[in-house]
Amino acid sequence: NAGVMQNPRHLVRRRGQEARLRCSPMKGHSHVYWYRQLPEEGLKFMVYLQKENIIDESGMPKERFSAEFPKEGPSILRIQQVVRGDSAAYFCASSPPTQTQYFGPGTRLLVL
Amino acid sequence: SQQGEEDPQALSIQEGENATMNCSYKTSINNLQWYRQNSGRGLVHLILIRSNEREKHSGRLRVTLDTSKKSSSLLITASRAADTASYFCATPNDYKLSFGAGTTVTVRA
């Protein structure tokens, strides 16, 4: 049973470009969570999704950020018109309902 | 604001020694979890302690929880170089995990 997969592991973008981060949950997990980690800080919750539904996006900036978890395929976190402050590690976690979250290896985004 | 705060921020010990780090939190919890993050990697779930438990062991890890003081501690016994990592406590608010800034542990050979 493969763990949570994230790709790419590293992503470099210039200011104004789009960043698209992918997360494939563990087999059998229908809940996906995205967290952001700034340097020297802990992870901060961004968004919680179930298949085809956004349950809670209270931690996600209102502009430029969006997330989806389609019926088929991975969950996508999309950042439009990236700025330097978006540089961070973005982690995806998955779980069965109300159980321990298992984290992926993260995508490290660097905005030049 | 962060729910969990780890202390100390950084810890350097000799291989074979024990490492203790603490976590304080603000609101009532159902459980508290500890995670490890190796440099540049993802988080690995170490242990979960429920609010009605006072102590829990897993291999060389010992976790305590004092709900009256809203604090938890993680003890790593007989440390190894491979224990070098950052350690985070996390408290769930429904499905959201709130993490502290972590304790960075360096184990010297």
Boltz contact constraints between the chains, C-beta under 6 A:
constraints:
  - contact:
      token1: [A, 41]
      token2: [B, 101]
      max_distance: 6.0
  - contact:
      token1: [A, 42]
      token2: [B, 88]
      max_distance: 6.0
  - contact:
      token1: [A, 42]
      token2: [B, 99]
      max_distance: 6.0
  - contact:
      token1: [A, 42]
      token2: [B, 100]
      max_distance: 6.0
  - contact:
      token1: [A, 42]
      token2: [B, 101]
      max_distance: 6.0
  - contact:
      token1: [A, 42]
      token2: [B, 102]
      max_distance: 6.0
  - contact:
      token1: [A, 43]
      token2: [B, 99]
      max_distance: 6.0
  - contact:
      token1: [A, 45]
      token2: [B, 96]
      max_distance: 6.0
  - contact:
      token1: [A, 48]
      token2: [B, 95]
      max_distance: 6.0
  - contact:
      token1: [A, 100]
      token2: [B, 45]
      max_distance: 6.0
  - contact:
      token1: [A, 103]
      token2: [B, 42]
      max_distance: 6.0
  - contact:
      token1: [A, 103]
      token2: [B, 43]
      max_distance: 6.0
  - contact:
      token1: [A, 104]
      token2: [B, 42]
      max_distance: 6.0
  - contact:
      token1: [A, 105]
      token2: [B, 41]
      max_distance: 6.0
  - contact:
      token1: [A, 105]
      token2: [B, 42]
      max_distance: 6.0
  - contact:
      token1: [A, 106]
      token2: [B, 42]
      max_distance: 6.0
